[in-house]
């Protein structure tokens, strides 16, 4: 069995899954700066079961992105089984899909729309159903299966959760060091991530609160984790992977930042812009990334005001120039 995490160096530096963010273009940019493993945007197992084309288009990837992990969310075991079958060599007149290197199951998303489906972080609090889903996925794929969870959801913490699934062949777990109640702010519970080693023998990735080399090293030392899952800390700063690997600062000159931002925009259009309408949609999706790139720079407020209105690559070039 291929295990993408085991093939990586130490510490493992992974681009964590983020809905609406970790598309193919961003994954390729992060890989160019040294990300070892990249995760897809969070994909619905239910959508893959009934109307897969749109979701498969979202999950499309390049060979250059490998190792590439597809993350699924949902609350119905049968939907996960159907999704796995769809992901295995699926082809249609609309989408040709290459098999990923692994499957990840989401137990960490706090979004209310996902929670209403009994999926994401709230599923972590339903130990019986969570175990059934993990077991169903493992039983229907030869690909490595991993999970992403939070330090605590309701009355269930990550230690209790891992103990419940300890006999299942889960290859890796990415642990967000904040509870569901904390959301995306507050201190990281490094102690509980460290204790997770007593309940889980596979790869452990610590997630949350890493914005610099110093942050990353502190969390690795305190948690004894095998690596880091980078999420919000990589937004507008994909070179953080290089900084974590080499000890460099994440600070860059405006010229260097604009160069990466423009390359990212051009790659997004190349991947998604097969027609004039799709090119414009690709630019619209790129706007948030452009705003993240200029955050903290002199004149950032004025640039953001202009960047949220761009409709083509020439307008982006003009603003960055």
PAZAMI-20005 format. One line per 2 residues: number of its first residue (from 1); their letters; for each residue x, y, z of N, C-alpha, C. Coordinates in nm, 3 decimals. Example, Ala and Ser with C-alpha at 12.3 -4.5 7.8 and 13.67 -1.06 7.14 Angstrom:
<tises>
1	AS	1.319,-0.569,0.780,1.230,-0.450,0.780,1.320,-0.330,0.780; 1.285,-0.225,0.708,1.367,-0.106,0.714,1.290,0.003,0.787
</tises>
This chain:
<tises>
1	XX	0.083,-0.120,0.000,0.000,0.000,0.000,0.086,0.124,0.000; 0.051,0.216,-0.088,0.124,0.342,-0.090,0.086,0.424,0.033
3	XX	0.183,0.481,0.100,0.155,0.571,0.211,0.230,0.701,0.187; 0.156,0.800,0.144,0.215,0.927,0.103,0.289,0.995,0.217
5	XX	0.235,0.985,0.337,0.299,1.051,0.450,0.431,0.985,0.486; 0.437,0.852,0.477,0.559,0.780,0.512,0.673,0.811,0.415
7	XX	0.637,0.843,0.291,0.740,0.873,0.191,0.803,1.010,0.212; 0.734,1.096,0.284,0.783,1.233,0.304,0.896,1.235,0.407
9	XX	0.970,1.345,0.407,1.077,1.362,0.504,1.020,1.401,0.639; 1.105,1.438,0.732,1.062,1.482,0.864,1.119,1.620,0.892
11	XX	1.043,1.713,0.946,0.900,1.695,0.969,0.821,1.695,0.838; 0.707,1.626,0.836,0.619,1.627,0.720,0.547,1.762,0.717
13	XX	0.552,1.828,0.603,0.484,1.957,0.588,0.370,1.940,0.489; 0.248,1.946,0.539,0.130,1.920,0.457,0.045,2.046,0.442
15	XX	-0.011,2.063,0.322,-0.110,2.168,0.301,-0.244,2.110,0.342; -0.301,2.161,0.451,-0.427,2.108,0.502,-0.544,2.144,0.410
17	XX	-0.650,2.064,0.412,-0.766,2.092,0.327,-0.842,2.216,0.373; -0.878,2.303,0.278,-0.958,2.420,0.308,-1.060,2.440,0.196
19	XX	-1.187,2.439,0.232,-1.294,2.453,0.134,-1.284,2.587,0.063; -1.290,2.582,-0.070,-1.286,2.704,-0.149,-1.148,2.766,-0.160
21	XX	-1.046,2.696,-0.111,-0.911,2.753,-0.109,-0.808,2.660,-0.173; -0.802,2.535,-0.128,-0.694,2.446,-0.172,-0.728,2.378,-0.305
23	XX	-0.747,2.461,-0.407,-0.770,2.407,-0.542,-0.637,2.371,-0.607; -0.643,2.322,-0.729,-0.521,2.272,-0.795,-0.413,2.378,-0.806
25	XX	-0.450,2.501,-0.841,-0.351,2.607,-0.859,-0.278,2.635,-0.728; -0.353,2.649,-0.619,-0.290,2.679,-0.491,-0.205,2.562,-0.443
27	XX	-0.253,2.440,-0.468,-0.174,2.322,-0.430,-0.041,2.320,-0.504; -0.044,2.353,-0.632,0.080,2.352,-0.710,0.176,2.461,-0.664
29	XX	0.124,2.577,-0.628,0.208,2.684,-0.576,0.274,2.640,-0.446; 0.196,2.579,-0.357,0.251,2.532,-0.228,0.354,2.421,-0.249
31	XX	0.328,2.332,-0.344,0.425,2.226,-0.375,0.557,2.287,-0.422; 0.548,2.395,-0.500,0.670,2.458,-0.551,0.755,2.517,-0.440
33	XX	0.694,2.543,-0.323,0.767,2.596,-0.209,0.801,2.488,-0.105; 0.774,2.360,-0.141,0.821,2.253,-0.054,0.718,2.177,0.026
35	XX	0.588,2.197,0.000,0.488,2.117,0.069,0.508,1.970,0.030; 0.511,1.882,0.130,0.534,1.739,0.104,0.409,1.669,0.055
37	XX	0.297,1.702,0.117,0.169,1.638,0.087,0.064,1.748,0.076; -0.026,1.737,-0.022,-0.133,1.837,-0.036,-0.269,1.768,-0.032
39	XX	-0.365,1.836,0.030,-0.502,1.785,0.042,-0.595,1.867,-0.048; -0.698,1.801,-0.096,-0.798,1.868,-0.179,-0.886,1.959,-0.095
41	XX	-0.970,2.036,-0.164,-1.078,2.102,-0.095,-1.170,1.994,-0.038; -1.243,2.027,0.065,-1.335,1.933,0.126,-1.447,1.900,0.028
43	XX	-1.465,1.772,-0.002,-1.564,1.729,-0.102,-1.674,1.647,-0.036; -1.796,1.665,-0.084,-1.911,1.595,-0.030,-1.920,1.452,-0.081
45	XX	-1.923,1.356,0.012,-1.941,1.215,-0.027,-2.078,1.195,-0.090; -2.176,1.268,-0.042,-2.312,1.258,-0.097,-2.316,1.307,-0.241
47	XX	-2.250,1.420,-0.267,-2.247,1.474,-0.403,-2.178,1.376,-0.498; -2.070,1.313,-0.454,-2.000,1.216,-0.538,-2.085,1.091,-0.562
49	XX	-2.182,1.068,-0.474,-2.268,0.951,-0.488,-2.375,0.970,-0.594; -2.426,1.094,-0.608,-2.543,1.116,-0.692,-2.516,1.201,-0.817
51	XX	-2.435,1.304,-0.805,-2.408,1.392,-0.920,-2.260,1.428,-0.918; -2.174,1.335,-0.961,-2.030,1.348,-0.935,-1.954,1.447,-1.024
53	XX	-2.006,1.480,-1.143,-1.924,1.554,-1.239,-1.869,1.686,-1.182; -1.956,1.767,-1.121,-1.911,1.897,-1.070,-1.808,1.881,-0.959
55	XX	-1.831,1.784,-0.870,-1.736,1.762,-0.761,-1.604,1.706,-0.813; -1.611,1.616,-0.911,-1.489,1.561,-0.969,-1.409,1.669,-1.040
57	XX	-1.477,1.762,-1.102,-1.407,1.873,-1.167,-1.330,1.954,-1.062; -1.393,1.974,-0.946,-1.328,2.045,-0.836,-1.205,1.969,-0.786
59	XX	-1.212,1.834,-0.790,-1.104,1.750,-0.737,-0.995,1.719,-0.839; -1.013,1.766,-0.962,-0.914,1.739,-1.066,-0.776,1.787,-1.020
61	XX	-0.673,1.710,-1.053,-0.539,1.748,-1.010,-0.435,1.711,-1.113; -0.316,1.763,-1.094,-0.203,1.739,-1.183,-0.109,1.637,-1.118
63	XX	-0.037,1.563,-1.201,0.061,1.467,-1.149,0.166,1.537,-1.062; 0.191,1.665,-1.093,0.291,1.740,-1.017,0.251,1.761,-0.872
65	XX	0.123,1.741,-0.840,0.074,1.763,-0.704,0.094,1.643,-0.613; 0.125,1.528,-0.668,0.140,1.409,-0.584,0.252,1.425,-0.482
67	XX	0.236,1.370,-0.361,0.121,1.295,-0.310,0.001,1.388,-0.286; -0.115,1.343,-0.333,-0.238,1.422,-0.329,-0.347,1.342,-0.258
69	XX	-0.404,1.401,-0.155,-0.506,1.335,-0.073,-0.641,1.401,-0.095; -0.743,1.323,-0.122,-0.879,1.375,-0.135,-0.949,1.366,-0.001
71	XX	-1.004,1.480,0.045,-1.078,1.478,0.172,-1.228,1.477,0.147; -1.297,1.386,0.216,-1.441,1.371,0.203,-1.510,1.407,0.334
73	XX	-1.632,1.464,0.321,-1.715,1.484,0.440,-1.854,1.428,0.413; -1.923,1.393,0.519,-2.056,1.338,0.507,-2.094,1.268,0.636
75	XX	-2.212,1.205,0.636,-2.258,1.137,0.757,-2.328,1.004,0.727; -2.322,0.962,0.599,-2.389,0.837,0.559,-2.283,0.740,0.507
77	XX	-2.259,0.629,0.576,-2.155,0.534,0.534,-2.170,0.489,0.389; -2.293,0.464,0.345,-2.316,0.418,0.208,-2.271,0.520,0.106
79	XX	-2.286,0.649,0.139,-2.242,0.754,0.048,-2.090,0.755,0.033; -2.021,0.728,0.142,-1.875,0.721,0.136,-1.831,0.605,0.048
81	XX	-1.899,0.492,0.059,-1.865,0.376,-0.024,-1.884,0.408,-0.171; -1.996,0.472,-0.205,-2.021,0.510,-0.344,-1.918,0.612,-0.391
83	XX	-1.882,0.705,-0.303,-1.783,0.806,-0.338,-1.648,0.743,-0.370; -1.609,0.644,-0.289,-1.482,0.574,-0.311,-1.482,0.507,-0.447
85	XX	-1.591,0.443,-0.482,-1.601,0.376,-0.612,-1.594,0.478,-0.726; -1.654,0.594,-0.705,-1.652,0.700,-0.806,-1.511,0.752,-0.827
87	XX	-1.435,0.763,-0.718,-1.299,0.815,-0.725,-1.200,0.716,-0.787; -1.238,0.591,-0.796,-1.147,0.488,-0.846,-1.154,0.478,-0.998
89	XX	-1.070,0.554,-1.064,-1.060,0.545,-1.209,-1.182,0.595,-1.283; -1.255,0.689,-1.223,-1.376,0.740,-1.287,-1.343,0.817,-1.414
91	XX	-1.423,0.796,-1.517,-1.411,0.872,-1.641,-1.551,0.897,-1.698; -1.572,1.012,-1.755,-1.696,1.042,-1.826,-1.661,1.134,-1.941
93	XX	-1.761,1.175,-2.018,-1.735,1.267,-2.128,-1.699,1.406,-2.077; -1.724,1.431,-1.948,-1.696,1.563,-1.892,-1.564,1.568,-1.816
95	XX	-1.535,1.460,-1.743,-1.421,1.462,-1.652,-1.342,1.331,-1.662; -1.211,1.343,-1.676,-1.126,1.226,-1.656,-1.056,1.248,-1.524
97	XX	-1.050,1.147,-1.441,-1.003,1.165,-1.304,-0.893,1.066,-1.271; -0.779,1.117,-1.229,-0.668,1.031,-1.188,-0.687,0.990,-1.043
99	XX	-0.650,0.866,-1.012,-0.668,0.818,-0.876,-0.575,0.893,-0.780; -0.630,0.942,-0.668,-0.546,1.012,-0.569,-0.456,0.915,-0.495
101	XX	-0.373,0.969,-0.406,-0.280,0.886,-0.329,-0.334,0.847,-0.193; -0.448,0.901,-0.156,-0.506,0.867,-0.027,-0.643,0.931,-0.011
103	XX	-0.717,0.883,0.089,-0.850,0.935,0.121,-0.848,0.983,0.266; -0.896,1.104,0.288,-0.904,1.161,0.422,-1.051,1.186,0.457
105	XX	-1.086,1.160,0.581,-1.224,1.180,0.627,-1.227,1.298,0.724; -1.319,1.391,0.700,-1.324,1.513,0.780,-1.408,1.495,0.906
107	XX	-1.344,1.521,1.021,-1.413,1.525,1.149,-1.380,1.658,1.220; -1.350,1.761,1.141,-1.305,1.885,1.203,-1.373,2.012,1.157
109	XX	-1.449,2.007,1.047,-1.508,2.130,0.993,-1.617,2.185,1.085; -1.607,2.315,1.124,-1.705,2.374,1.217,-1.821,2.446,1.147
111	XX	-1.821,2.449,1.014,-1.921,2.527,0.939,-2.061,2.474,0.968; -2.154,2.564,0.993,-2.290,2.526,1.032,-2.361,2.447,0.923
113	XX	-2.339,2.484,0.797,-2.403,2.415,0.686,-2.362,2.268,0.683; -2.238,2.241,0.718,-2.188,2.103,0.725,-2.242,2.033,0.850
115	XX	-2.245,2.107,0.961,-2.294,2.051,1.088,-2.440,2.008,1.078; -2.520,2.083,1.002,-2.662,2.050,0.986,-2.682,1.914,0.920
117	XX	-2.579,1.869,0.846,-2.585,1.737,0.781,-2.534,1.626,0.873; -2.497,1.665,0.996,-2.439,1.568,1.088,-2.298,1.532,1.051
119	XX	-2.232,1.618,0.972,-2.097,1.590,0.922,-1.997,1.687,0.982; -1.870,1.670,0.942,-1.765,1.758,0.991,-1.736,1.733,1.139
121	XX	-1.713,1.842,1.212,-1.673,1.830,1.353,-1.778,1.762,1.439; -1.907,1.788,1.414,-2.011,1.729,1.499,-2.012,1.576,1.489
123	XX	-1.964,1.523,1.378,-1.959,1.377,1.361,-1.860,1.313,1.456; -1.760,1.391,1.496,-1.661,1.340,1.592,-1.728,1.306,1.725
125	XX	-1.838,1.371,1.754,-1.911,1.350,1.879,-2.005,1.230,1.872; -2.015,1.169,1.754,-2.098,1.050,1.734,-2.003,0.933,1.707
127	XX	-1.949,0.877,1.813,-1.843,0.777,1.801,-1.885,0.653,1.722; -2.006,0.607,1.742,-2.052,0.487,1.672,-2.058,0.508,1.522
129	XX	-2.119,0.620,1.478,-2.131,0.648,1.335,-1.994,0.681,1.275; -1.912,0.756,1.349,-1.778,0.790,1.300,-1.697,0.664,1.271
131	XX	-1.702,0.569,1.364,-1.631,0.444,1.346,-1.684,0.367,1.225; -1.816,0.366,1.209,-1.878,0.294,1.097,-1.833,0.351,0.963
133	XX	-1.823,0.484,0.957,-1.780,0.550,0.832,-1.635,0.517,0.802; -1.548,0.528,0.902,-1.407,0.497,0.881,-1.390,0.352,0.837
135	XX	-1.459,0.262,0.903,-1.451,0.119,0.870,-1.499,0.093,0.728; -1.607,0.161,0.687,-1.663,0.144,0.552,-1.564,0.190,0.446
137	XX	-1.499,0.304,0.470,-1.402,0.356,0.374,-1.282,0.262,0.362; -1.227,0.221,0.475,-1.111,0.130,0.474,-1.145,0.000,0.402
139	XX	-1.267,-0.047,0.420,-1.306,-0.174,0.361,-1.332,-0.170,0.211; -1.332,-0.049,0.153,-1.365,-0.038,0.010,-1.256,0.033,-0.071
141	XX	-1.136,0.044,-0.016,-1.027,0.103,-0.093,-0.894,0.043,-0.050; -0.800,0.037,-0.144,-0.663,-0.004,-0.113,-0.575,0.116,-0.084
143	XX	-0.631,0.235,-0.099,-0.555,0.357,-0.073,-0.542,0.380,0.078; -0.435,0.446,0.121,-0.423,0.482,0.263,-0.539,0.571,0.305
145	XX	-0.592,0.549,0.424,-0.703,0.628,0.478,-0.653,0.705,0.600; -0.684,0.834,0.601,-0.645,0.919,0.712,-0.767,0.997,0.761
147	XX	-0.752,1.066,0.874,-0.862,1.146,0.927,-0.810,1.281,0.974; -0.899,1.380,0.974,-0.868,1.511,1.030,-0.972,1.541,1.137
149	XX	-0.926,1.575,1.257,-1.017,1.594,1.369,-0.973,1.713,1.453; -1.054,1.745,1.552,-1.022,1.854,1.645,-0.981,1.799,1.781
151	XX	-0.925,1.886,1.863,-0.879,1.841,1.995,-0.997,1.796,2.081; -1.115,1.860,2.059,-1.232,1.823,2.136,-1.358,1.874,2.068
153	XX	-1.462,1.791,2.069,-1.595,1.831,2.022,-1.696,1.779,2.124; -1.768,1.870,2.189,-1.864,1.828,2.291,-1.794,1.753,2.403
155	XX	-1.840,1.631,2.430,-1.783,1.550,2.538,-1.673,1.456,2.490; -1.645,1.460,2.361,-1.545,1.368,2.303,-1.417,1.444,2.268
157	XX	-1.307,1.406,2.330,-1.179,1.465,2.291,-1.107,1.370,2.196; -0.996,1.415,2.141,-0.926,1.336,2.039,-0.874,1.204,2.096
159	XX	-0.844,1.198,2.225,-0.794,1.075,2.285,-0.903,0.968,2.290; -1.021,1.009,2.329,-1.135,0.918,2.333,-1.172,0.872,2.192
161	XX	-1.163,0.965,2.098,-1.197,0.934,1.959,-1.099,0.832,1.901; -0.969,0.856,1.920,-0.868,0.765,1.867,-0.874,0.628,1.934
163	XX	-0.907,0.626,2.061,-0.920,0.498,2.132,-1.033,0.414,2.071; -1.139,0.482,2.027,-1.255,0.412,1.970,-1.222,0.348,1.835
165	XX	-1.126,0.405,1.763,-1.095,0.352,1.630,-0.954,0.292,1.624; -0.896,0.262,1.738,-0.757,0.219,1.745,-0.728,0.089,1.671
167	XX	-0.831,0.005,1.654,-0.810,-0.123,1.586,-0.825,-0.112,1.435; -0.865,0.004,1.384,-0.886,0.023,1.241,-0.756,0.073,1.176
169	XX	-0.738,0.039,1.049,-0.613,0.072,0.980,-0.616,0.216,0.927; -0.605,0.310,1.019,-0.595,0.451,0.984,-0.446,0.485,0.979
171	XX	-0.402,0.538,0.867,-0.258,0.562,0.846,-0.207,0.691,0.910; -0.293,0.794,0.912,-0.249,0.925,0.962,-0.366,1.002,1.020
173	XX	-0.335,1.089,1.114,-0.437,1.178,1.170,-0.380,1.318,1.179; -0.457,1.415,1.129,-0.420,1.556,1.144,-0.510,1.614,1.253
175	XX	-0.448,1.663,1.359,-0.524,1.710,1.476,-0.519,1.862,1.484; -0.636,1.925,1.469,-0.644,2.069,1.491,-0.642,2.089,1.642
177	XX	-0.546,2.167,1.689,-0.525,2.183,1.832,-0.628,2.265,1.905; -0.731,2.311,1.834,-0.839,2.387,1.898,-0.966,2.304,1.900
179	XX	-1.049,2.326,2.000,-1.176,2.256,2.011,-1.277,2.319,1.915; -1.391,2.253,1.899,-1.497,2.308,1.814,-1.544,2.442,1.869
181	XX	-1.555,2.455,2.000,-1.599,2.580,2.061,-1.502,2.694,2.031; -1.374,2.663,2.020,-1.273,2.767,1.992,-1.279,2.814,1.847
183	XX	-1.323,2.728,1.758,-1.323,2.765,1.616,-1.182,2.777,1.563; -1.147,2.897,1.515,-1.014,2.919,1.457,-0.930,3.018,1.538
185	XX	-0.967,3.040,1.664,-0.890,3.134,1.746,-0.863,3.074,1.883; -0.767,3.132,1.953,-0.734,3.085,2.086,-0.612,2.995,2.086
187	XX	-0.567,2.954,2.203,-0.444,2.874,2.216,-0.461,2.732,2.161; -0.350,2.676,2.117,-0.345,2.539,2.067,-0.318,2.443,2.183
189	XX	-0.395,2.337,2.192,-0.375,2.238,2.297,-0.266,2.140,2.253; -0.142,2.180,2.276,-0.030,2.096,2.233,-0.018,1.970,2.318
191	XX	-0.061,1.976,2.444,-0.048,1.862,2.533,-0.134,1.744,2.488; -0.255,1.773,2.441,-0.343,1.662,2.400,-0.294,1.599,2.270
193	XX	-0.230,1.681,2.184,-0.172,1.624,2.061,-0.056,1.532,2.097; 0.024,1.571,2.196,0.135,1.488,2.242,0.083,1.357,2.301
195	XX	-0.025,1.363,2.379,-0.082,1.244,2.441,-0.145,1.150,2.339; -0.180,1.204,2.220,-0.242,1.122,2.116,-0.152,1.006,2.076
197	XX	-0.022,1.021,2.093,0.072,0.914,2.058,0.045,0.786,2.138; -0.011,0.799,2.257,-0.042,0.681,2.338,-0.163,0.604,2.283
199	XX	-0.238,0.668,2.194,-0.360,0.606,2.141,-0.352,0.577,1.991; -0.247,0.628,1.926,-0.239,0.616,1.781,-0.094,0.597,1.739
201	XX	-0.066,0.494,1.661,0.071,0.461,1.625,0.110,0.508,1.484; 0.015,0.564,1.410,0.045,0.611,1.275,0.105,0.751,1.274
203	XX	0.095,0.816,1.159,0.148,0.952,1.144,0.056,1.052,1.213; 0.115,1.141,1.293,0.039,1.248,1.359,0.089,1.382,1.308
205	XX	-0.005,1.462,1.255,0.026,1.597,1.210,-0.047,1.697,1.300; 0.026,1.796,1.349,-0.033,1.901,1.432,-0.080,2.015,1.341
207	XX	-0.198,2.066,1.370,-0.260,2.167,1.285,-0.309,2.285,1.370; -0.287,2.405,1.320,-0.339,2.523,1.388,-0.230,2.611,1.448
209	XX	-0.243,2.741,1.425,-0.158,2.839,1.493,-0.018,2.858,1.441; 0.016,2.802,1.324,0.152,2.817,1.271,0.156,2.930,1.168
211	XX	0.226,3.035,1.202,0.239,3.149,1.111,0.385,3.181,1.080; 0.477,3.110,1.143,0.619,3.137,1.123,0.699,3.012,1.152
213	XX	0.828,3.018,1.121,0.920,2.908,1.151,0.921,2.881,1.302; 0.925,2.990,1.380,0.931,2.976,1.526,0.804,2.908,1.580
215	XX	0.687,2.946,1.526,0.562,2.882,1.567,0.566,2.732,1.539; 0.611,2.699,1.418,0.614,2.560,1.376,0.706,2.476,1.462
217	XX	0.825,2.527,1.488,0.921,2.451,1.569,0.872,2.435,1.713; 0.809,2.539,1.767,0.757,2.531,1.904,0.650,2.423,1.915
219	XX	0.559,2.418,1.817,0.452,2.319,1.820,0.508,2.178,1.800; 0.605,2.163,1.711,0.665,2.031,1.690,0.735,1.981,1.816
221	XX	0.805,2.071,1.885,0.876,2.034,2.007,0.778,1.995,2.117; 0.670,2.073,2.131,0.575,2.048,2.239,0.487,1.926,2.212
223	XX	0.455,1.900,2.086,0.362,1.790,2.054,0.433,1.659,2.021; 0.560,1.667,1.981,0.635,1.550,1.931,0.567,1.490,1.809
225	XX	0.494,1.571,1.735,0.423,1.525,1.616,0.521,1.496,1.503; 0.475,1.420,1.402,0.559,1.385,1.288,0.568,1.499,1.187
227	XX	0.478,1.596,1.200,0.480,1.706,1.106,0.369,1.804,1.134; 0.349,1.895,1.040,0.252,2.003,1.054,0.155,2.005,0.938
229	XX	0.029,2.036,0.968,-0.070,2.060,0.864,-0.093,2.210,0.855; -0.050,2.269,0.745,-0.060,2.415,0.730,-0.191,2.454,0.664
231	XX	-0.263,2.548,0.727,-0.389,2.595,0.671,-0.386,2.746,0.657; -0.447,2.817,0.749,-0.460,2.963,0.737,-0.325,3.034,0.733
233	XX	-0.223,2.973,0.794,-0.089,3.032,0.792,-0.026,3.036,0.654; -0.083,2.960,0.560,-0.028,2.958,0.423,-0.101,3.054,0.330
235	XX	-0.210,3.114,0.376,-0.289,3.202,0.289,-0.213,3.330,0.259; -0.186,3.353,0.133,-0.107,3.470,0.093,0.040,3.455,0.121
237	XX	0.080,3.340,0.178,0.221,3.315,0.212,0.256,3.168,0.188; 0.239,3.120,0.069,0.267,2.978,0.043,0.414,2.942,0.065
239	XX	0.501,3.042,0.066,0.644,3.017,0.090,0.672,2.980,0.236; 0.568,2.976,0.320,0.588,2.936,0.460,0.642,2.793,0.467
241	XX	0.611,2.710,0.365,0.665,2.574,0.365,0.818,2.577,0.353; 0.870,2.665,0.269,1.014,2.678,0.255,1.075,2.734,0.383
243	XX	1.005,2.831,0.443,1.053,2.890,0.568,1.062,2.785,0.678; 0.961,2.698,0.687,0.961,2.594,0.790,1.071,2.491,0.767
245	XX	1.102,2.467,0.640,1.205,2.367,0.607,1.346,2.422,0.628; 1.365,2.552,0.604,1.499,2.609,0.604,1.529,2.702,0.720
247	XX	1.424,2.744,0.791,1.445,2.839,0.899,1.445,2.983,0.854; 1.408,3.007,0.728,1.402,3.144,0.676,1.282,3.218,0.733
249	XX	1.286,3.350,0.721,1.172,3.432,0.762,1.062,3.421,0.657; 0.938,3.436,0.701,0.827,3.437,0.606,0.808,3.575,0.543
251	XX	0.882,3.673,0.593,0.871,3.808,0.538,0.938,3.815,0.401; 0.871,3.881,0.306,0.925,3.896,0.170,0.902,4.038,0.122
253	XX	0.979,4.079,0.022,0.961,4.211,-0.035,0.831,4.214,-0.116; 0.770,4.332,-0.129,0.650,4.342,-0.212,0.672,4.287,-0.353
255	XX	0.787,4.313,-0.412,0.815,4.266,-0.547,0.812,4.114,-0.553; 0.872,4.047,-0.454,0.874,3.902,-0.451,0.733,3.845,-0.430
257	XX	0.655,3.913,-0.345,0.518,3.868,-0.320,0.432,3.883,-0.445; 0.446,3.997,-0.515,0.366,4.020,-0.635,0.400,3.919,-0.744
259	XX	0.525,3.878,-0.750,0.567,3.780,-0.850,0.493,3.647,-0.829; 0.485,3.603,-0.702,0.415,3.478,-0.671,0.265,3.493,-0.695
261	XX	0.209,3.608,-0.654,0.066,3.632,-0.672,0.027,3.627,-0.819; 0.109,3.687,-0.902,0.079,3.689,-1.046,0.091,3.548,-1.106
263	XX	0.193,3.474,-1.065,0.209,3.336,-1.111,0.088,3.252,-1.070; 0.041,3.272,-0.948,-0.076,3.201,-0.897,-0.200,3.234,-0.980
265	XX	-0.219,3.362,-1.011,-0.335,3.405,-1.091,-0.329,3.345,-1.231; -0.212,3.348,-1.292,-0.197,3.294,-1.428,-0.223,3.143,-1.430
267	XX	-0.178,3.073,-1.326,-0.199,2.929,-1.319,-0.347,2.897,-1.299; -0.415,2.978,-1.218,-0.558,2.959,-1.195,-0.636,2.972,-1.326
269	XX	-0.602,3.072,-1.405,-0.670,3.093,-1.533,-0.639,2.979,-1.630; -0.515,2.934,-1.630,-0.476,2.824,-1.718,-0.554,2.698,-1.688
271	XX	-0.575,2.671,-1.559,-0.643,2.548,-1.518,-0.794,2.558,-1.536; -0.850,2.672,-1.501,-0.997,2.684,-1.496,-1.058,2.765,-1.611
273	XX	-0.976,2.841,-1.683,-1.031,2.935,-1.780,-1.038,2.886,-1.922; -1.121,2.786,-1.948,-1.130,2.728,-2.083,-1.218,2.812,-2.176
275	XX	-1.291,2.906,-2.121,-1.373,2.998,-2.201,-1.370,3.134,-2.135; -1.422,3.236,-2.202,-1.422,3.371,-2.147,-1.497,3.376,-2.014
277	XX	-1.611,3.307,-2.009,-1.690,3.304,-1.886,-1.616,3.235,-1.773; -1.551,3.124,-1.803,-1.475,3.051,-1.701,-1.351,3.128,-1.657
279	XX	-1.290,3.202,-1.750,-1.174,3.284,-1.711,-1.214,3.392,-1.612; -1.329,3.453,-1.637,-1.376,3.556,-1.544,-1.408,3.494,-1.408
281	XX	-1.471,3.376,-1.408,-1.502,3.309,-1.283,-1.374,3.272,-1.208; -1.272,3.231,-1.282,-1.144,3.198,-1.220,-1.082,3.320,-1.152
283	XX	-1.094,3.435,-1.217,-1.043,3.560,-1.159,-1.121,3.595,-1.032; -1.252,3.577,-1.037,-1.335,3.607,-0.920,-1.292,3.519,-0.802
285	XX	-1.267,3.391,-0.828,-1.221,3.300,-0.722,-1.083,3.339,-0.672; -1.004,3.402,-0.758,-0.867,3.439,-0.725,-0.862,3.565,-0.638
287	XX	-0.967,3.644,-0.639,-0.965,3.773,-0.569,-0.926,3.760,-0.422; -0.981,3.660,-0.354,-0.952,3.645,-0.210,-0.804,3.615,-0.188
289	XX	-0.745,3.533,-0.278,-0.602,3.504,-0.266,-0.519,3.630,-0.284; -0.557,3.713,-0.381,-0.484,3.837,-0.407,-0.487,3.929,-0.285
291	XX	-0.602,3.934,-0.218,-0.613,4.016,-0.097,-0.526,3.961,0.015; -0.516,3.829,0.023,-0.428,3.768,0.125,-0.282,3.798,0.095
293	XX	-0.245,3.799,-0.032,-0.106,3.825,-0.069,-0.061,3.966,-0.027; -0.149,4.065,-0.038,-0.106,4.203,-0.010,-0.129,4.243,0.135
295	XX	-0.189,4.155,0.214,-0.216,4.188,0.354,-0.087,4.226,0.427; -0.092,4.338,0.496,0.022,4.384,0.574,0.123,4.468,0.499
297	XX	0.105,4.481,0.367,0.198,4.562,0.288,0.157,4.710,0.290; 0.251,4.800,0.265,0.217,4.941,0.255,0.114,4.961,0.143
299	XX	0.008,5.034,0.173,-0.096,5.058,0.073,-0.189,4.941,0.051; -0.190,4.846,0.145,-0.269,4.724,0.128,-0.418,4.753,0.118
301	XX	-0.467,4.847,0.196,-0.611,4.876,0.193,-0.656,4.923,0.056; -0.578,5.012,-0.005,-0.613,5.062,-0.138,-0.604,4.949,-0.241
303	XX	-0.500,4.866,-0.231,-0.485,4.754,-0.325,-0.601,4.656,-0.313; -0.642,4.625,-0.190,-0.753,4.532,-0.170,-0.881,4.586,-0.233
305	XX	-0.903,4.716,-0.218,-1.022,4.780,-0.276,-1.025,4.761,-0.427; -0.908,4.765,-0.489,-0.899,4.747,-0.634,-0.902,4.600,-0.674
307	XX	-0.835,4.516,-0.594,-0.823,4.374,-0.629,-0.955,4.298,-0.620; -1.045,4.341,-0.532,-1.174,4.271,-0.520,-1.265,4.301,-0.639
309	XX	-1.220,4.390,-0.729,-1.302,4.426,-0.846,-1.242,4.375,-0.978; -1.125,4.314,-0.974,-1.059,4.275,-1.099,-1.139,4.170,-1.175
311	XX	-1.134,4.180,-1.308,-1.207,4.087,-1.394,-1.120,4.014,-1.495; -0.991,4.054,-1.503,-0.902,3.986,-1.597,-0.758,3.999,-1.549
313	XX	-0.670,3.924,-1.613,-0.531,3.918,-1.569,-0.459,4.050,-1.591; -0.497,4.125,-1.694,-0.432,4.254,-1.720,-0.459,4.354,-1.609
315	XX	-0.579,4.350,-1.553,-0.611,4.439,-1.442,-0.527,4.403,-1.319; -0.505,4.275,-1.298,-0.421,4.231,-1.186,-0.278,4.278,-1.208
317	XX	-0.226,4.261,-1.328,-0.089,4.306,-1.358,-0.074,4.456,-1.334; -0.172,4.533,-1.376,-0.166,4.679,-1.362,-0.161,4.721,-1.216
319	XX	-0.242,4.658,-1.132,-0.246,4.693,-0.990,-0.116,4.653,-0.920; -0.068,4.533,-0.948,0.055,4.487,-0.883,0.177,4.563,-0.932
321	X	0.175,4.604,-1.057,0.287,4.683,-1.110,0.297,4.818,-1.040
</tises>
